[in-house]
Amino acid sequence: MRSFLSVCFILFLTGCSITKKNVESMNFDWQAHRGGRGIYPENTIPAMLNAVDLGVTTLEMDAIITKDKQVIVSHDPYFNPDITTKPDGTYLKKDEEKDLVLYKMNYDEIARYDVGMKEHPGFKQQKKLKAVKPKLSELIDSVEAYTKSKNVPPRFYNIETKTKASTDNVYHPEPAEFVELLLQVIKSKHIEARTIIQSFDVRTLQYLHEKYPSIKTAYLVQGQESLQEQMKKLGFTPTIYSPEYHVVNKQLIDDCKKMGMKVIPWTVNEVAKMKELKEWGVDGIITDYPNLLF
């Protein structure tokens, strides 16, 4: 496969610009964090379709399980007051969020809340539009139909399981049930080969490694533990090592490559840092701003 710099050099010689179609053909994984929440409401179908238009290779998102066992796309285990409008048209208040735990709500109720019209305090350039937390199945259907209609390559899906031991059976089911519900959707849509399951929770990844070894896994990490400590905790070598971008250096990348792992840091929102990480040898970048592809 041609490297990014090789493609850029060819484009320079031929007088072509670096466009989304050029990006799609490169051997580098541009991932739109929550669909690109810097420009569209996070974890929504419109965000994912816009990310397709921008040429990303992978749509990054978060999964939650509802009371009626639906897999939906949401970062938070409850409605976030920063982005939520209630069914009566008023904004959700901070002291109301814990009363709206998604794991204790059926999807029909969840779908009555809007998560796209309120201005996000952290992303003021984000486009405002009506949007709901979608079922994962509906999001996949929309993306697959959209890429086909646009005659562009099908996208990959990087899906995070939002679990941790302290909130088992409170905000989500235990990892085994969570993974089984998630895989039911993925298998029904025949996208196993284009799916990555990522998590901070080693239990999710360990279950996947044991029961579904063909599914790609990404180990999300943060904090001060060494690579060796983190890998000992996980107990196997995942497909991808995904650290906070600011802890990444050339040595860490080299060490991961020697272990057979790809390195895709999160969440990188400055072009200068993207370029630096790319030059160091990372295999991809997760960003809130997929419109900044360079």
Secondary structure as the mmCIF struct_conf table of DSSP 4:
data_model
#
loop_
_struct_conf.conf_type_id
_struct_conf.id
_struct_conf.beg_label_comp_id
_struct_conf.beg_label_asym_id
_struct_conf.beg_label_seq_id
_struct_conf.end_label_comp_id
_struct_conf.end_label_asym_id
_struct_conf.end_label_seq_id
HELX_RH_AL_P HELX_RH_AL_P1 PHE A 4 THR A 14
TURN_TY1_P TURN_TY1_P1 GLY A 15 GLY A 15
HELX_RH_AL_P HELX_RH_AL_P2 LYS A 20 GLU A 24
TURN_TY1_P TURN_TY1_P2 SER A 25 SER A 25
BEND BEND1 MET A 26 PHE A 28
STRN STRN1 ASP A 29 ALA A 32
HELX_RH_3T_P HELX_RH_3T_P1 HIS A 33 GLY A 35
TURN_TY1_P TURN_TY1_P3 GLY A 36 ILE A 39
BEND BEND2 TYR A 40 TYR A 40
TURN_TY1_P TURN_TY1_P4 GLU A 42 ASN A 43
BEND BEND3 THR A 44 THR A 44
HELX_RH_AL_P HELX_RH_AL_P3 ILE A 45 LEU A 54
TURN_TY1_P TURN_TY1_P5 GLY A 55 GLY A 55
BEND BEND4 THR A 57 THR A 57
STRN STRN2 THR A 58 ILE A 65
TURN_TY1_P TURN_TY1_P6 LYS A 67 ASP A 68
STRN STRN3 VAL A 71 VAL A 73
BEND BEND5 HIS A 75 PRO A 77
STRN STRN4 TYR A 78 TYR A 78
TURN_TY1_P TURN_TY1_P7 PRO A 81 ILE A 83
STRN STRN5 THR A 85 THR A 85
TURN_TY1_P TURN_TY1_P8 PRO A 87 ASP A 88
BEND BEND6 GLY A 89 GLY A 89
HELX_LH_PP_P HELX_LH_PP_P1 THR A 90 THR A 90
STRN STRN6 TYR A 91 TYR A 91
HELX_LH_PP_P HELX_LH_PP_P2 LEU A 92 LYS A 93
HELX_RH_3T_P HELX_RH_3T_P2 LYS A 94 ASP A 99
STRN STRN7 VAL A 101 VAL A 101
HELX_RH_3T_P HELX_RH_3T_P3 LEU A 102 LYS A 104
BEND BEND7 MET A 105 MET A 105
HELX_RH_AL_P HELX_RH_AL_P4 TYR A 107 ILE A 110
TURN_TY1_P TURN_TY1_P9 ALA A 111 ARG A 112
BEND BEND8 TYR A 113 TYR A 113
STRN STRN8 ASP A 114 ASP A 114
BEND BEND9 VAL A 115 LYS A 118
HELX_LH_PP_P HELX_LH_PP_P3 GLU A 119 HIS A 120
TURN_TY1_P TURN_TY1_P10 PRO A 121 GLY A 122
TURN_TY1_P TURN_TY1_P11 LYS A 124 GLN A 125
BEND BEND10 GLN A 126 GLN A 126
HELX_LH_PP_P HELX_LH_PP_P4 LYS A 127 LYS A 128
STRN STRN9 LYS A 135 LYS A 135
HELX_RH_AL_P HELX_RH_AL_P5 LEU A 136 LYS A 150
TURN_TY1_P TURN_TY1_P12 ASN A 151 ASN A 151
HELX_LH_PP_P HELX_LH_PP_P5 PRO A 153 ARG A 155
STRN STRN10 PHE A 156 THR A 161
HELX_RH_3T_P HELX_RH_3T_P4 ALA A 165 THR A 167
STRN STRN11 ASP A 168 ASP A 168
TURN_TY1_P TURN_TY1_P13 ASN A 169 TYR A 171
STRN STRN12 HIS A 172 HIS A 172
HELX_RH_AL_P HELX_RH_AL_P6 PRO A 175 SER A 188
TURN_TY1_P TURN_TY1_P14 LYS A 189 HIS A 190
HELX_RH_3T_P HELX_RH_3T_P5 GLU A 192 ARG A 194
STRN STRN13 THR A 195 SER A 199
BEND BEND11 PHE A 200 PHE A 200
HELX_RH_AL_P HELX_RH_AL_P7 VAL A 202 LYS A 211
TURN_TY1_P TURN_TY1_P15 PRO A 213 SER A 214
BEND BEND12 ILE A 215 ILE A 215
STRN STRN14 LYS A 216 VAL A 221
BEND BEND13 GLY A 223 GLN A 224
HELX_RH_AL_P HELX_RH_AL_P8 LEU A 227 LEU A 234
BEND BEND14 PHE A 236 PHE A 236
BEND BEND15 THR A 239 THR A 239
STRN STRN15 ILE A 240 PRO A 243
STRN STRN16 GLU A 244 GLU A 244
HELX_RH_3T_P HELX_RH_3T_P6 TYR A 245 VAL A 247
HELX_RH_AL_P HELX_RH_AL_P9 LYS A 250 LYS A 258
TURN_TY1_P TURN_TY1_P16 MET A 259 GLY A 260
STRN STRN17 LYS A 262 VAL A 263
STRN STRN18 TRP A 266 TRP A 266
HELX_RH_AL_P HELX_RH_AL_P10 VAL A 271 TRP A 280
TURN_TY1_P TURN_TY1_P17 GLY A 281 GLY A 281
BEND BEND16 ASP A 283 ASP A 283
STRN STRN19 GLY A 284 THR A 287
BEND BEND17 ASP A 288 ASP A 288
HELX_RH_3T_P HELX_RH_3T_P7 PRO A 290 LEU A 292
#
